[in-house]
Structure formats: structure tokens, C-alpha cells
């Protein structure tokens, strides 16, 4: 390379422009960047080297799949009534809101939209336990999503306060004498009014013993960090129901999010979705005839982002380049401290601890009976590997849509680049769909599984252990795979599952947030 560059300089006494030098060096540089088939070397562009399809035998069967009319009808039919009803109001014997507050409580919420949503519910509940006035929660900027959207950007504050007015005193901002109690104030040193020691799943007694004295001494207390900081066990019925009331009644999105969400839902139900040009106007096309699925659609929450892929420590078929890229990411974000790295890929898959790839979730949907005319809405932030990674899913389901295919640039302008607002739109659409399915557990999965169970809506929960073990087999025929998938998911379509000890009421709303129909 050095000799070649020296010869160029000797033969070109005039000064070379950067563009000219680049064109001269291009034939020499390219072979060092790309292999014989034009593939990038492992050290370059490794994140976007989406692997070729892995499950070729199953894909062959999936592309020629046929589902009976009877099975289609069963698949799209609503859930039968399960005998439970929403039940969030406290018992009549519970006293109303006390007249005098103990002081102001602030919380600073970590995480993305759905983790913050659960934190808001817990914050209201903690305020109730302490008989404190809650300041509208502060949403921290997440280092992964990097979105500075505030509570008022996402949720209807007036509705929030109105619904909870008889339960908790809530203010949008502190009075002037406490204006010093800001996020910036707590970032610059140790403060007597900041509680940093709240344990995960702290009890009500912990707050009474550790936070109430601060409120009584200073009139204000700030809890940070505040994420999963309240137990699900041994709380009075009225306290648990208050959490439910916040989650299912008080938290509604701002009109802007609801309007765009409804626009997307309408285009999914009543048009072909993709925007078509008509002169200078962009308008949705017409609905195709899709048999049993006419006017119906599925939301697929595909959480296959780089964060999830790296933390899972699984192998996703991208070869050495992908393994190196994900290992480097783990080192940067978590200093390499990811416990799953001690297991092999086969061990992780046998335990159901690997998120399904877009190819695998496509095969699972096809095996469940969704045909190639199914309207499929993709709810996701960023898919690791980009469009190349979801190409197989797109081929299995040509009517695959997302926010960008269903809304114009003008319609998306106010939410573009804001991860929490985009996630809120996906949440809204996910609550309106006929069937919701998520490729792996997570905060959005948990929140939607619980919310849809509360309203008796169909939600298919992939059997991760079964699916992973099926995908490990390289010789399985399509018919055997399909039957195993159908049998393994008969009882995983939204049927009520009662909450067990230590489980979240946001994922399992019965019995805390629901009553049996015969009871009050």
C-alpha cells in the first residue's frame, strides 16, 4: 500500500484533491474491505451483516402453507368470557382522602415508557401510603432510548389528576418555597431530602419508617432512583386497587398520540395501509380481500434490538463478526457483566432464554395459522440488523406494516426521533388490535399482556422453551413443527392467569385488579 501511494505521488506532481485520491485508491482499498463475494470484513459493518435464513426446511413448508377455514375462524375469534371483570375501586369502607398532607413526594423514574408507566402507578401508591402530595413524576432520560419526553408529553395530566382526585393529592409543580428541589439540585451532592436507598420491592413499612420522617422534617422528600420500588405482596386491598386504577383508568395518552394511533388503526382495518401518491396528495389505498382476516390485524411486538440481542448472549447466526460486535457492546454498556455469557447458545435456547429472531417469529406465526394475507403491524424501536434482518419475515407476511409505512412524514413529524412517543403509539395500536403477540418478555410485553387480560382481549404468548427447542432441530418437517406449535399454544392466548406470589399485578391483574363476575 505504501509503495503504491509513493508511486502515485511521484507520477502526480500536481496536488491531488481528496476526491481524486479516493478514486485512485478505491481499487486497492476495496479488496481489503470486502471478501470475494462483496461481504464486509468482520471488523466493518458487522452489525448489518444479516445472516441468510437459517431454517430452510421449515421455510419451504411455511411458504406453501395452507390453513383450513375452520382453523382460521378459531384463530381470529375473540376470547370467550372468562368470568372475571375489572374491579379497581376501593371497598366502600375505606376512608376518603385525608384533609391534611404530610408533605410533597417527588420521584425520578428510570427506564423506557413501560417501565416508567409502572413506576408512575407505584409513585401514586407510595403517596397514598404516606398521605403525601405527589408531584407529577419526572421521567429520566434513558441512556439507551435518549428521549427527553416528559410526563405531560405522554399522558393527559388533567385526566390523571381528575381520576385520582378522591384518592391522592397531585400537583403539577411545587410551590415556590420548594422550587429548589429539582433534578439538578440532587445531582450536585448529598441532600438530606433525597432518598437513594429505597430497595427493590420495598414494603409499605419501609416507606413509613424511612421516608415519612423526612417528609415530617422538611415537608418534602425525593426518591431517586425509583423503579420497581414497591412490593406486590402484603398490601391492603385498597392500596393494590389504587395501583390498578392508575394503570387502567388514570393513565391515558395525550390527544396527539391517540389521534395518530387511531389513524394507524383505521388504515390497518380499512385500507391496504401503505400510503399511495395521488397527485400531490398522499392517501391510503383500498383494503384487499383477506378472507377471515377482513378488517382485522395482528400486532407483533418485535423486541429484537441491539440491547436485547447483546444482553441475551445468544448466537443469532451472524458469525464471528456479530459475536464480536455484541461482545463489545456488552463491555461498553454493562462492563461485560452479563450472567448469561457463561452458558452456551444451545443451553440458553433449551432454557428459552433467547429472543426469537424475526425469521423464527415469522415461522411461529405461520405455524399458528396466519396466512400470507394477514395484516401484520410491527411494533418495534430498532430491529438489530435493519431491514435485511426482517426480510424473511416480510416475505412470509407481505402485508407487514409499521408506523412509517402507514403514516406520512408530516403526521410523524411531531414524534419522530422520540422513542417514548413512538412507543406510546405502538402501545395504543397494540391495545386496539385483534391479536397481540410479543417475541420475548420485557416491560412492554408485560404491560400489554396485563392490560389486554384486564379487557379480555386475545394475546398469544409464545412458548419460548418449546419454540427454542423446536428451532434447534434441523430435520423437523413443517407438518410436525406446525402441529407442535398449535398444541403448545392452545392455552396461551390470553386466558386469565391468577397472579402468584411476587408476580407483578401489571402483568397478572387477577385477582387484585379484577373480581369474579358473581362477586362485587
C-alpha positions as CSV (number, residue, x, y, z in Angstrom):
1,X,0.0,0.0,0.0
2,X,2.8,2.4,0.9
3,X,4.7,1.6,-2.3
4,X,1.5,2.2,-4.4
5,X,0.9,5.5,-2.7
6,X,4.5,6.6,-3.2
7,X,4.2,5.8,-7.0
8,X,1.1,7.9,-7.2
9,X,2.7,10.9,-5.7
10,X,5.8,10.5,-7.9
11,X,3.7,10.4,-11.1
12,X,1.3,13.2,-9.9
13,X,3.4,16.2,-9.2
14,X,0.3,18.4,-9.0
15,X,-1.7,18.3,-5.8
16,X,-4.4,15.7,-5.7
17,X,-7.8,16.5,-4.5
18,X,-9.3,14.2,-1.8
19,X,-11.9,13.0,-4.2
20,X,-9.3,12.3,-6.8
21,X,-7.1,10.4,-4.3
22,X,-10.1,8.4,-3.2
23,X,-10.9,7.3,-6.8
24,X,-7.3,6.3,-7.4
25,X,-7.1,4.3,-4.2
26,X,-10.6,2.7,-4.5
27,X,-9.4,-0.4,-6.4
28,X,-6.8,-1.1,-3.8
29,X,-8.9,-0.3,-0.7
30,X,-12.0,-2.3,-1.7
31,X,-10.3,-5.8,-1.7
32,X,-9.1,-5.0,1.9
33,X,-12.7,-4.2,3.0
34,X,-14.6,-6.8,1.2
35,X,-14.2,-10.5,0.6
36,X,-14.6,-12.3,-2.8
37,X,-18.4,-12.1,-2.6
38,X,-18.6,-8.5,-1.6
39,X,-19.2,-9.3,2.1
40,X,-17.8,-6.8,4.6
41,X,-14.9,-8.0,6.6
42,X,-15.7,-8.9,10.2
43,X,-14.4,-5.6,11.6
44,X,-16.5,-3.4,9.4
45,X,-20.3,-3.1,9.0
46,X,-20.7,-6.2,11.2
47,X,-24.0,-5.1,12.7
48,X,-25.6,-5.0,9.3
49,X,-24.4,-8.4,8.1
50,X,-27.7,-10.1,8.4
51,X,-27.3,-13.8,8.1
52,X,-29.0,-15.9,5.4
53,X,-32.2,-17.8,6.5
54,X,-31.3,-20.5,9.0
55,X,-34.4,-22.7,9.0
56,X,-34.6,-23.5,5.3
57,X,-36.6,-26.7,5.7
58,X,-39.3,-25.0,7.7
59,X,-39.4,-22.0,5.5
60,X,-40.1,-24.2,2.5
61,X,-43.2,-25.6,4.2
62,X,-44.2,-22.1,5.5
63,X,-44.2,-20.5,2.1
64,X,-46.6,-23.3,0.8
65,X,-48.7,-23.4,3.9
66,X,-52.4,-23.8,3.9
67,X,-54.8,-23.3,6.8
68,X,-58.4,-24.6,6.9
69,X,-61.3,-22.2,7.1
70,X,-62.3,-23.7,10.4
71,X,-58.8,-23.1,11.9
72,X,-58.8,-19.5,10.6
73,X,-62.2,-18.9,12.2
74,X,-61.0,-20.2,15.5
75,X,-57.7,-18.2,15.3
76,X,-59.5,-14.9,14.7
77,X,-62.4,-15.4,17.1
78,X,-62.4,-13.3,20.3
79,X,-61.7,-14.8,23.6
80,X,-64.7,-16.4,25.3
81,X,-65.9,-14.6,28.5
82,X,-63.6,-15.8,31.4
83,X,-65.8,-15.0,34.4
84,X,-63.7,-12.0,35.6
85,X,-64.5,-8.3,35.4
86,X,-62.5,-5.1,36.1
87,X,-62.6,-4.1,39.7
88,X,-60.4,-1.2,40.7
89,X,-62.5,1.0,43.0
90,X,-61.6,0.6,46.7
91,X,-64.1,-1.0,49.1
92,X,-66.8,1.4,50.4
93,X,-65.4,1.1,53.9
94,X,-62.1,2.7,53.0
95,X,-61.9,6.3,54.2
96,X,-61.7,9.1,51.6
97,X,-58.7,11.4,51.1
98,X,-57.4,12.9,54.3
99,X,-57.6,16.7,54.5
100,X,-54.0,17.4,55.6
101,X,-51.0,16.2,53.6
102,X,-47.7,15.1,55.3
103,X,-45.7,17.0,52.6
104,X,-44.6,16.7,48.9
105,X,-43.2,13.5,47.4
106,X,-41.1,13.5,44.2
107,X,-39.9,10.5,42.2
108,X,-37.5,10.3,39.3
109,X,-38.3,7.4,37.0
110,X,-35.8,5.3,35.1
111,X,-36.3,3.2,32.0
112,X,-38.3,3.3,28.9
113,X,-42.0,4.2,28.6
114,X,-43.5,1.0,30.1
115,X,-41.1,0.8,33.0
116,X,-41.9,4.4,33.7
117,X,-45.6,3.7,33.4
118,X,-45.3,1.0,36.2
119,X,-43.2,3.5,38.2
120,X,-46.0,6.1,38.0
121,X,-48.5,3.6,39.4
122,X,-46.1,2.8,42.2
123,X,-45.5,6.5,42.9
124,X,-49.2,7.3,43.3
125,X,-49.5,4.3,45.7
126,X,-46.5,5.4,47.8
127,X,-48.0,8.9,48.1
128,X,-51.2,7.2,49.3
129,X,-49.3,5.1,51.9
130,X,-47.5,8.2,53.2
131,X,-50.5,10.5,52.9
132,X,-48.3,12.8,50.8
133,X,-49.0,15.1,47.9
134,X,-47.5,13.7,44.7
135,X,-45.6,16.0,42.3
136,X,-46.1,14.8,38.7
137,X,-43.3,12.3,38.3
138,X,-40.1,13.3,36.5
139,X,-39.1,11.0,33.6
140,X,-35.3,10.5,33.4
141,X,-33.5,10.4,30.0
142,X,-32.8,6.8,29.3
143,X,-29.2,6.2,28.1
144,X,-30.4,3.7,25.5
145,X,-33.5,5.5,24.2
146,X,-32.2,9.0,24.8
147,X,-35.6,10.6,24.9
148,X,-36.3,13.7,27.0
149,X,-40.1,13.5,26.7
150,X,-41.8,14.5,29.9
151,X,-45.0,13.2,31.6
152,X,-47.1,15.9,30.0
153,X,-45.7,15.0,26.6
154,X,-47.1,11.5,27.0
155,X,-50.0,11.4,29.4
156,X,-53.2,13.6,29.8
157,X,-52.4,15.3,33.1
158,X,-55.8,16.8,33.6
159,X,-57.4,13.3,33.3
160,X,-54.8,11.8,35.5
161,X,-55.4,14.3,38.3
162,X,-59.2,14.1,37.9
163,X,-59.5,10.3,38.1
164,X,-57.4,10.2,41.2
165,X,-58.7,13.3,43.0
166,X,-60.5,11.3,45.7
167,X,-57.5,9.0,46.3
168,X,-54.3,11.1,46.2
169,X,-53.5,14.8,46.2
170,X,-51.5,15.5,43.0
171,X,-49.8,18.8,41.8
172,X,-48.1,19.6,38.5
173,X,-45.3,21.6,40.2
174,X,-44.0,22.5,43.6
175,X,-45.0,25.7,45.4
176,X,-42.3,28.5,45.3
177,X,-40.9,27.7,48.7
178,X,-39.8,24.2,47.5
179,X,-38.7,25.3,44.0
180,X,-35.1,24.4,44.9
181,X,-36.0,20.7,45.0
182,X,-35.1,19.9,41.4
183,X,-33.3,17.2,39.5
184,X,-30.3,19.4,39.1
185,X,-30.2,20.1,42.8
186,X,-30.0,16.4,43.6
187,X,-27.3,15.8,41.0
188,X,-24.7,18.1,42.7
189,X,-24.3,16.5,46.1
190,X,-25.7,14.5,49.0
191,X,-29.0,16.0,50.1
192,X,-31.0,15.4,53.2
193,X,-34.3,15.3,51.3
194,X,-33.2,12.7,48.8
195,X,-33.8,9.0,49.5
196,X,-31.3,6.9,47.5
197,X,-31.7,3.7,49.5
198,X,-35.2,2.5,48.6
199,X,-34.8,-1.2,48.0
200,X,-36.3,-3.0,45.1
201,X,-39.9,-4.1,46.1
202,X,-39.7,-2.2,49.3
203,X,-42.6,-2.7,51.8
204,X,-45.1,-0.1,52.9
205,X,-43.5,-0.2,56.3
206,X,-40.1,0.7,54.8
207,X,-41.6,3.9,53.4
208,X,-43.3,4.7,56.7
209,X,-40.1,4.2,58.6
210,X,-37.6,5.8,56.2
211,X,-39.4,8.4,54.1
212,X,-42.2,9.7,56.4
213,X,-39.7,11.2,58.9
214,X,-38.1,13.1,56.0
215,X,-41.4,14.5,55.0
216,X,-42.3,15.5,58.5
217,X,-38.9,17.2,59.0
218,X,-38.6,19.0,55.6
219,X,-42.0,19.0,54.1
220,X,-40.6,17.3,51.0
221,X,-38.8,14.1,50.0
222,X,-37.4,13.0,46.7
223,X,-37.0,9.3,45.9
224,X,-34.4,8.5,43.3
225,X,-33.8,6.1,41.7
226,X,-37.4,4.9,41.6
227,X,-38.0,1.8,39.6
228,X,-39.7,-1.3,40.8
229,X,-39.5,0.2,44.3
230,X,-42.8,-1.1,45.8
231,X,-43.6,-4.7,46.8
232,X,-46.5,-6.6,45.3
233,X,-47.1,-8.6,48.5
234,X,-48.9,-7.9,51.8
235,X,-50.6,-4.7,50.8
236,X,-54.2,-3.7,51.7
237,X,-56.8,-4.3,49.1
238,X,-57.4,-0.6,48.6
239,X,-53.7,0.0,48.0
240,X,-53.5,-2.7,45.4
241,X,-56.6,-1.5,43.7
242,X,-55.3,2.0,43.6
243,X,-52.3,0.8,41.5
244,X,-54.8,-0.9,39.2
245,X,-56.9,2.3,38.9
246,X,-53.8,4.3,38.0
247,X,-52.7,1.8,35.3
248,X,-56.0,1.1,33.7
249,X,-58.0,4.3,34.2
250,X,-55.9,7.3,35.1
251,X,-53.0,6.9,32.6
252,X,-54.3,7.8,29.1
253,X,-52.2,9.2,26.3
254,X,-52.4,12.8,25.2
255,X,-54.8,13.6,22.3
256,X,-51.9,13.9,19.8
257,X,-50.8,10.3,20.4
258,X,-54.3,8.9,20.4
259,X,-55.1,10.7,17.2
260,X,-52.1,9.3,15.3
261,X,-52.7,5.9,16.8
262,X,-56.3,5.9,15.7
263,X,-55.2,7.0,12.2
264,X,-52.9,4.0,12.0
265,X,-55.6,1.6,13.3
266,X,-58.1,2.9,10.7
267,X,-55.6,2.4,7.9
268,X,-54.8,-1.1,9.1
269,X,-58.5,-2.1,9.3
270,X,-60.0,-0.3,6.3
271,X,-57.2,0.1,3.7
272,X,-54.2,-1.6,2.3
273,X,-52.2,0.6,4.6
274,X,-49.3,1.8,2.6
275,X,-49.6,5.4,1.5
276,X,-50.1,5.9,-2.2
277,X,-49.4,9.1,-4.2
278,X,-52.3,10.7,-5.9
279,X,-51.0,13.9,-7.5
280,X,-49.7,16.0,-4.6
281,X,-51.7,14.1,-2.1
282,X,-50.8,11.1,-0.1
283,X,-53.7,8.8,0.8
284,X,-54.2,5.2,1.9
285,X,-55.0,2.5,-0.6
286,X,-58.0,0.2,-0.6
287,X,-58.5,-2.9,1.6
288,X,-57.7,-6.2,-0.1
289,X,-60.0,-9.2,0.4
290,X,-58.2,-11.2,3.1
291,X,-60.9,-13.8,4.0
292,X,-61.3,-14.4,7.7
293,X,-59.0,-11.5,8.4
294,X,-61.0,-8.8,6.7
295,X,-60.7,-5.7,8.7
296,X,-58.6,-7.5,11.3
297,X,-54.9,-7.2,12.1
298,X,-52.2,-8.6,14.4
299,X,-49.6,-6.5,16.3
300,X,-46.2,-8.1,16.6
301,X,-44.0,-6.6,19.2
302,X,-40.6,-7.4,17.9
303,X,-38.1,-6.6,20.6
304,X,-35.0,-7.6,18.6
305,X,-32.9,-4.5,19.2
306,X,-29.2,-4.4,19.9
307,X,-29.7,-4.0,23.6
308,X,-31.8,-7.2,23.8
309,X,-29.6,-9.2,21.5
310,X,-26.4,-8.3,23.4
311,X,-27.8,-8.9,26.8
312,X,-29.2,-12.3,25.8
313,X,-25.7,-13.5,25.0
314,X,-27.2,-15.8,22.3
315,X,-26.0,-16.6,18.8
316,X,-28.2,-15.2,16.1
317,X,-26.4,-16.6,13.0
318,X,-24.3,-13.6,12.2
319,X,-21.0,-15.4,12.6
320,X,-17.8,-14.1,14.2
321,X,-18.4,-10.5,13.2
322,X,-21.8,-10.4,15.0
323,X,-20.4,-12.1,18.1
324,X,-17.6,-9.6,18.4
325,X,-19.9,-6.6,17.9
326,X,-22.3,-7.8,20.6
327,X,-19.5,-8.7,23.0
328,X,-18.1,-5.2,22.5
329,X,-21.5,-3.7,23.2
330,X,-21.8,-5.8,26.4
331,X,-18.4,-4.5,27.5
332,X,-19.4,-0.8,26.9
333,X,-22.9,-0.9,28.4
334,X,-22.5,-3.5,31.2
335,X,-18.7,-3.8,31.5
336,X,-19.2,-7.4,30.4
337,X,-21.2,-8.3,33.5
338,X,-24.0,-10.4,31.8
339,X,-24.5,-13.6,33.7
340,X,-25.9,-15.4,30.6
341,X,-22.5,-15.4,28.9
342,X,-21.4,-18.4,31.0
343,X,-23.9,-20.6,29.1
344,X,-23.6,-21.9,25.6
345,X,-26.1,-20.9,22.9
346,X,-27.7,-24.4,23.0
347,X,-28.0,-24.2,26.8
348,X,-29.7,-20.8,26.6
349,X,-32.1,-21.9,23.8
350,X,-33.1,-25.1,25.7
351,X,-34.0,-22.8,28.6
352,X,-36.0,-20.5,26.4
353,X,-33.7,-17.5,27.2
354,X,-33.0,-16.4,23.7
355,X,-35.3,-13.9,21.9
356,X,-36.8,-15.2,18.7
357,X,-35.3,-13.8,15.6
358,X,-37.6,-12.1,13.0
359,X,-37.3,-15.3,10.9
360,X,-38.3,-17.5,13.8
361,X,-41.3,-15.4,14.9
362,X,-42.4,-15.4,11.3
363,X,-42.3,-19.2,11.2
364,X,-44.2,-19.3,14.6
365,X,-46.9,-17.1,13.3
366,X,-47.2,-19.1,10.1
367,X,-47.5,-22.3,12.1
368,X,-50.2,-20.9,14.3
369,X,-52.3,-20.4,11.2
370,X,-51.7,-16.8,10.0
371,X,-51.7,-16.8,6.2
372,X,-49.7,-14.6,3.8
373,X,-52.6,-12.1,3.6
374,X,-52.6,-11.4,7.3
375,X,-52.3,-7.7,8.2
376,X,-49.3,-7.6,10.5
377,X,-48.3,-4.4,12.3
378,X,-44.7,-4.3,13.5
379,X,-44.3,-2.6,16.9
380,X,-40.6,-2.1,17.5
381,X,-38.0,0.6,18.1
382,X,-35.0,-0.5,16.0
383,X,-34.5,-4.0,14.7
384,X,-31.0,-5.2,15.1
385,X,-29.6,-5.7,11.6
386,X,-32.1,-3.4,10.0
387,X,-34.3,-4.3,7.0
388,X,-32.1,-7.1,6.0
389,X,-32.8,-8.9,9.2
390,X,-36.6,-8.8,8.8
391,X,-36.6,-9.6,5.0
392,X,-37.6,-13.2,5.6
393,X,-40.5,-12.1,7.9
394,X,-41.5,-9.6,5.2
395,X,-41.6,-12.5,2.6
396,X,-43.7,-14.6,4.9
397,X,-46.1,-11.7,5.5
398,X,-46.1,-9.3,2.6
399,X,-48.8,-7.1,4.3
400,X,-46.2,-6.2,7.0
401,X,-46.7,-2.6,8.2
402,X,-45.2,-0.2,10.7
403,X,-45.5,3.5,11.6
404,X,-43.5,4.7,8.7
405,X,-45.5,2.7,6.1
406,X,-48.8,3.8,7.5
407,X,-48.3,7.5,8.3
408,X,-46.9,10.3,6.3
409,X,-43.7,12.3,7.2
410,X,-46.0,15.2,8.2
411,X,-48.0,13.0,10.5
412,X,-44.9,11.6,12.2
413,X,-43.0,14.9,12.4
414,X,-44.0,15.6,16.0
415,X,-43.0,12.2,17.3
416,X,-40.0,11.4,15.0
417,X,-36.8,10.6,17.0
418,X,-38.7,10.5,20.3
419,X,-38.6,6.9,21.4
420,X,-41.2,7.2,24.2
421,X,-43.7,8.9,22.0
422,X,-43.2,6.3,19.3
423,X,-43.6,3.5,21.9
424,X,-46.8,5.2,23.1
425,X,-48.2,5.0,19.6
426,X,-47.3,1.3,19.4
427,X,-48.9,0.7,22.8
428,X,-52.1,2.4,21.6
429,X,-52.2,0.4,18.4
430,X,-51.5,-2.8,20.3
431,X,-54.5,-2.2,22.6
432,X,-56.8,-1.9,19.5
433,X,-55.6,-4.9,17.6
434,X,-57.5,-8.2,17.3
435,X,-54.5,-10.3,18.4
436,X,-51.3,-9.2,20.1
437,X,-48.1,-11.3,20.1
438,X,-44.6,-10.5,21.5
439,X,-41.4,-12.3,20.5
440,X,-39.9,-12.1,24.0
441,X,-40.7,-10.9,27.6
442,X,-39.9,-7.4,28.6
443,X,-41.6,-4.3,30.0
444,X,-43.8,-3.6,27.0
445,X,-44.7,-7.3,26.7
446,X,-45.6,-7.4,30.4
447,X,-47.6,-4.2,30.4
448,X,-49.7,-5.2,27.3
449,X,-50.2,-8.8,28.4
450,X,-51.7,-7.5,31.7
451,X,-53.7,-4.7,30.1
452,X,-55.2,-6.9,27.4
453,X,-56.0,-9.6,30.0
454,X,-57.8,-7.0,32.0
455,X,-60.1,-6.3,29.0
456,X,-60.3,-9.9,27.9
457,X,-58.5,-9.4,24.6
458,X,-56.7,-12.2,22.7
459,X,-52.9,-12.2,23.3
460,X,-50.7,-15.0,22.2
461,X,-47.7,-15.6,24.5
462,X,-45.0,-17.6,22.7
463,X,-43.9,-20.7,24.5
464,X,-40.2,-19.8,24.5
465,X,-38.9,-23.1,25.7
466,X,-40.9,-25.2,23.3
467,X,-40.2,-22.8,20.3
468,X,-36.5,-22.7,21.0
469,X,-36.2,-26.5,21.3
470,X,-38.2,-26.9,18.0
471,X,-35.9,-24.5,16.2
472,X,-32.8,-26.4,17.4
473,X,-34.0,-29.4,15.3
474,X,-32.6,-29.2,11.8
475,X,-34.5,-32.1,10.4
476,X,-38.1,-31.4,11.5
477,X,-40.7,-31.3,8.8
478,X,-43.2,-28.5,8.5
479,X,-46.3,-30.6,9.4
480,X,-44.7,-31.8,12.6
481,X,-43.5,-28.4,13.5
482,X,-46.9,-26.8,12.9
483,X,-48.7,-29.4,15.0
484,X,-46.3,-29.0,17.9
485,X,-46.7,-25.2,17.8
486,X,-50.5,-25.3,17.7
487,X,-50.7,-27.8,20.5
488,X,-48.2,-25.8,22.6
489,X,-50.1,-22.6,22.3
490,X,-53.8,-23.6,22.9
491,X,-53.7,-22.3,26.5
492,X,-51.5,-19.3,25.8
493,X,-54.0,-17.0,24.0
494,X,-55.0,-14.6,26.7
495,X,-56.8,-16.8,29.2
496,X,-56.8,-15.3,32.7
497,X,-53.9,-16.5,34.8
498,X,-54.1,-15.7,38.5
499,X,-51.2,-13.8,40.0
500,X,-48.8,-15.9,42.0
501,X,-46.6,-14.7,44.9
502,X,-44.1,-12.0,44.0
503,X,-45.6,-11.6,40.5
504,X,-46.5,-8.2,39.1
505,X,-50.1,-7.1,39.1
506,X,-49.3,-5.1,35.9
507,X,-48.8,-8.5,34.1
508,X,-51.3,-10.6,36.1
509,X,-54.2,-8.3,37.0
510,X,-56.4,-11.0,38.6
511,X,-57.3,-11.2,41.4
512,X,-56.0,-7.8,42.6
513,X,-57.5,-5.7,39.8
514,X,-60.4,-7.9,39.0
515,X,-63.4,-9.6,40.6
516,X,-65.2,-12.7,39.7
517,X,-68.5,-11.9,37.9
518,X,-70.6,-13.2,40.7
519,X,-68.9,-11.0,43.4
520,X,-68.9,-7.2,43.9
